[in-house]
Amino acid sequence: EREFIISPTFASTVMSTMGYGVGSDARANARKPFDWMLDDQYHNLQVLAVYYQWFQDAFDKLPKDGREMPWRTLCENDKPELTALPDKMDDFYTPMQRYCVIRALRSDRIMHASSNFVAKVLGKKYAGEIPLDLPGVLRQSTPQTPIMLLYTSESDLAETLFVEFAAKKQESCQVVYMSSGSAQEERRARRAVTKAAEEGQWLLLHNAHNAVHFLLTLDTILQERKLPADSTFRLWLSAQPHPNLPIRLLQNSIKGVVDTPVMM
C-alpha cells in the first residue's frame, strides 16, 4: 500500500513483478462506468482493485444503481479527505486503506490526506504545525545572544509577534527597519543597539538580511557592551534565510521560524 501512495503506476509495477494480480483481467479491462470520472481516477481505482483484495468488492459495486452520487461527491468535494467514503467503507477500512482511496481519486489533496492519516494513526500533535515558542526562546537568550526570527515571505508577521510579545511581557521595545545596508543605516542601527542596551529595552532589527555587512560586526558590538547577565536588554533580528548571513551569527543566535502554517 505504501507503494500505491508513492505512485499507483509504481505500485502496479511492483505488485505485478511480485506475482500479484493474477486472474484480475476482468477488473483490469472493465469500462469506466461514469462519464464525469477522469481516466486517471478510474485507472487508479483499477490498480487498487487488481492488486489489493480489500478494494475488490467496492470496485465491483461501482456500476451498480445508487453508487454514482456518493462517488461523485467524493471526487468533486473541495475537501475529499474529510468526506465519507461510499458504501460506509469508513466503518471497516483501515486509515491506510482510506488514504489509498483518496490518493487514487484526488492526488491534488495528497498533503492534506497525509496530514489526516498521520493525525489518525499517531495523534493530532504529530500532524499540526509546531507553534513558535517565544517564551522558550526568550528563556534561552542572554543580553549577548541575539534572537533571530526567520521567515520566507511574511515579514509583517515577525514584527507583529515581536511587538505583541513585548507588550505581553511588559517590556519596552523598538523596531529599526533595515532596507539598504547603507553606512547611514548602519550608524542608525548601531546607535539603536547602544541605546537599547543602556536602557534595558528590546530591539528588533527588522529585515536584517538587508544589512549583511552590519551583521558581521554585530557580535563585536554586543561583546563590547559588557552587559550584566540580569540585563533586560534583548536584541531580536528578523530575516529571510540568505546564503550571506554570517555563520557565526547563525551559530550563536537563538532561532525560530515565524511563517504561517501552510496547511490545516
Rosetta blueprint (number, residue, H / E / L):
1 E L
2 R H
3 E H
4 F H
5 I H
6 I H
7 S L
8 P H
9 T H
10 F H
11 A H
12 S H
13 T H
14 V H
15 M H
16 S H
17 T H
18 M L
19 G L
20 Y L
21 G L
22 V L
23 G L
24 S L
25 D H
26 A H
27 R H
28 A H
29 N L
30 A L
31 R L
32 K L
33 P L
34 F L
35 D L
36 W L
37 M L
38 L L
39 D H
40 D H
41 Q H
42 Y H
43 H H
44 N H
45 L H
46 Q H
47 V H
48 L H
49 A H
50 V H
51 Y H
52 Y L
53 Q H
54 W H
55 F H
56 Q H
57 D H
58 A H
59 F H
60 D H
61 K L
62 L L
63 P L
64 K L
65 D L
66 G L
67 R L
68 E H
69 M H
70 P H
71 W H
72 R H
73 T H
74 L H
75 C H
76 E H
77 N L
78 D L
79 K L
80 P H
81 E H
82 L H
83 T L
84 A L
85 L L
86 P H
87 D H
88 K H
89 M H
90 D H
91 D H
92 F L
93 Y L
94 T L
95 P H
96 M H
97 Q H
98 R H
99 Y H
100 C H
101 V H
102 I H
103 R H
104 A H
105 L H
106 R L
107 S H
108 D H
109 R H
110 I H
111 M H
112 H H
113 A H
114 S H
115 S H
116 N H
117 F H
118 V H
119 A H
120 K H
121 V H
122 L H
123 G L
124 K H
125 K H
126 Y H
127 A L
128 G L
129 E L
130 I L
131 P L
132 L L
133 D L
134 L H
135 P H
136 G H
137 V H
138 L H
139 R H
140 Q H
141 S L
142 T E
143 P L
144 Q L
145 T E
146 P L
147 I E
148 M E
149 L E
150 L E
151 Y L
152 T L
153 S L
154 E L
155 S H
156 D H
157 L H
158 A H
159 E H
160 T H
161 L H
162 F H
163 V H
164 E H
165 F H
166 A H
167 A H
168 K H
169 K L
170 Q L
171 E L
172 S L
173 C E
174 Q E
175 V E
176 V E
177 Y E
178 M L
179 S L
180 S L
181 G L
182 S L
183 A H
184 Q H
185 E H
186 E H
187 R H
188 R H
189 A H
190 R H
191 R H
192 A H
193 V H
194 T H
195 K H
196 A H
197 A H
198 E H
199 E H
200 G L
201 Q L
202 W E
203 L E
204 L E
205 L E
206 H E
207 N L
208 A H
209 H H
210 N H
211 A H
212 V H
213 H H
214 F H
215 L H
216 L H
217 T H
218 L H
219 D H
220 T H
221 I H
222 L H
223 Q H
224 E H
225 R H
226 K L
227 L L
228 P L
229 A L
230 D L
231 S L
232 T L
233 F L
234 R E
235 L E
236 W E
237 L E
238 S E
239 A E
240 Q L
241 P L
242 H L
243 P L
244 N L
245 L L
246 P L
247 I H
248 R H
249 L H
250 L H
251 Q H
252 N H
253 S L
254 I E
255 K E
256 G E
257 V E
258 V L
259 D L
260 T L
261 P L
262 V L
263 M L
264 M L
